């Protein structure tokens, strides 16, 4: 099982990988639009996971973790 600190590092690396990918994409209009959305949702994964770590209850933890899952799914879709 992964620790909280390992997951924080993993989500940060994921964000940096998403940014690196976006920088390598062609500069056409539609690619820029999609890349922007991928960067927004991809970097949101790590930021929202950090919010999960500050959850004050099990319900809040589950709610915030679902946001992380939604953002990661959106990144994969993009």
KACORWO-V207033 format. One record per run of one state. SS is the DSSP state (A for helix, B for strand, O for the rest). FROM is the first residue (numbers start at 1). TO is the last residue. Records with the same first field share a line. If there is no record, write none. Layout:
SS = FROM-TO / FROM-TO
//
This chain:
O = 1-3 / 25-28 / 53-57 / 78-78
A = 4-24 / 29-52 / 58-77
//
